[in-house]
Amino acid sequence: MTQSSSASVERLKAKLDEWDAQIDKLEAQARQKKAETKISYNQALSDLRSQRKAAKDKLDKMEKAGADAFDDLREGFDRALSEMSDAYERATARFS
């Protein structure tokens, strides 16, 4: 992996860590809600965790990929990041 791709991977790992913290924050809020609201929170959290896992799986592939495949995998990871970001925005708007 090139120095540039290594730096990209590190930035992407930092973004995943940021989302982990945001998911934890939503989870803490969910614990304080009434039963019917908890169900909605838990579904949103489950969706976020699934999308986060998909993004992490793509990142793992990027780390193992050679320089030639890195750019192709990066496009897929960028899509996963966008989907994760959209899901998080929907969840926070819904429960704010």
N, C-alpha and C positions, 0 to 999 in steps of 0.2 A: 504494500500500500504506500502511496506517495505521501510526502509530508502534508500536501494540500488536502488529500483525502483523509488523512489522520486527523487533521484539524477540523474538518467537516464532521467526522464521526464524534469527536469530543463535543462540538457544539450541539449536535443532535442528542447526545447523551444528557447534556445539561438541560435541554428542552424536556426530555422525558422525566428527569428529576423534578423539574418545575411542575409538570403535570401531576406527578405523584403527590406533591405537596398540595396542589389544588384539589385533587380527588380526596385526600385526607381531610381537607377543610370541609368539603361538601359532606363527607361521611360524618364528621362531628356535628354538623348542622342537622343531619338526618336523625341522629340519635336524640335530638331535642324536640322532634316534631311528634304530632299525634299519629296514631296508627295508619290512617288512610294516606296521610302525607308521606309517612315512612315508606309505604309501598312504592309510591312514585319516585321518591329519592333513591330507593334501593334499585329500581329498574334503571334509572339514569346512571347510577354508579356502576351497575353491571355493564351497561353499554360502554361507558367510558373505559372501564378496565379491559373490556374486549378489544376496543380500538387501540388502547395503549399497548396491549400484548402484541397485536398485529404490527404496530409500529416498531416495537422492540425486536420482533422476529425479523423484520426487514433490515433493521440496523445490524443485527447479528450477521445476516447474509452479506451486508455491505462490508463489514469488517473482515470477512473471510474471502471476499472477492478480490480478484486481481484488478489492476488498474484499468484494464479494458472493460470489465463488467461494472466497475464502480459507477460510472455515469448512468448506465441503464438502471441499475438498482436505485440510484439516487432519485430518479424520477418517480419510481414506485414509492419510495419512502416519503418524498415530498407530498404525494397524494395522501398517504396515510396521515402525515402531519396535518394536512389541511382538514381531513375528515375529523381527526381528533379535536382540532381547534374548534371546528363548527359544532361538534357535539358538546364540548365544554361550554361554549357560548350559549347554546340552547338550554343546557342544564342550569347554568347560573341565572339566566334570564327568567327561567321558569320558577326558580325557587328564591329569587331575590325579592 
